[in-house]
């Protein structure tokens, strides 16, 4: 009786030779130890050293002290860690920091100058869009990303557009009102970026 195995025999060698001739370049491997990376956060380059397995959320919070992005579910389901990367909202717990290199990352810390509120943050305040506040920064960033793409939304569009963020306190009515107010404030000349 003969067994089947995988090894470096003629079949294996032939496959390697075939792939080598196809012009493919092997992927570079980094780690498992910490490696230096540079992230572009809120308009500034930031260099840090992290293990390749570190998420963007952990890099922001644990390595850079930027705690606005909340680590809630750590599974990409709640939106508490939402940031904007290259103009699109992303869950920072689902992005490796090493993969975020070369991309523009916006966090809640960069929305407005210290002591000032972005129109979205002001609208949250005005409309009781937060209760415990834990989900607020993720909602603010999700709302900014949404309003950047939909500057004049309907309430139904807001409801759908922010559907990837969860509020355990159930402040959804205030959050939707905040989105509508922020859209008007931004259109009337409030700071958009």
Residue, then its C-alpha position, 0 to 999 in steps of 0.5 A: x500500500x502506498x501513502x500520499x505525502x507532500x515533500x520536496x520531490x519532483x512534483x514539489x520542485x516543479x511547482x516552485x520552479x513554475x511559480x518562480x518563473x511567473x514573476x511573483x515576488x515573495x512577500x516580505x516577512x516582519x516580526x515576530x518582534x517589534x518593528x518601527x512604523x510611521x503612521x500619519x495621524x491628524x496631519x502629522x507623521x508619528x513613528x513608533x515601534x510595535x509588534x506586527x500583530x498590534x491593531x491600530x486601536x491598540x497602537x493609538x491607545x497604548x503606544x500613543x496615549x490617544x484614548x479617544x478611540x474606544x476599545x469596546x468589543x475588539x471584534x469590529x462590531x460596535x464602532x466604538x473605535x471608529x477612525x477615518x482612514x484615507x477618507x473612509x471610516x474604519x474600525x481601528x480594532x480590525x486594522x493592523x497598525x503596520x497596515x495603516x502605514x502610508x494612509x491618512x488617519x483622522x482621530x477624534x483628537x484631531x477634529x478641532x483645536x484644543x478648547x474648541x468643538x467641531x460642529x459635530x461634537x457641538x451638535x452631540x452636546x446640543x442634542x443629548x447625543x450621548x449618555x454614558x459617552x463611551x460610544x460618542x467618539x466612535x459615533x462622532x468619527x462615523x458621523x464625520x465620515x458620513x457627512x463628508x460623503x453625504x452633506x445634506x442627508x435625510x434622517x433615514x439616510x443618517x439612520x442607515x449611514x450610522x448603522x455600524x455603530x452601537x449605543x448601549x444607552x440607546x441615545x439614537x434619537x439624540x444622535x440622529x438629531x445631532x447629525x441633522x444639526x451638524x450637517x446644517x452647521x457645516x453647510x453654513x460655514x462651520x469647520x468641516x475638516 
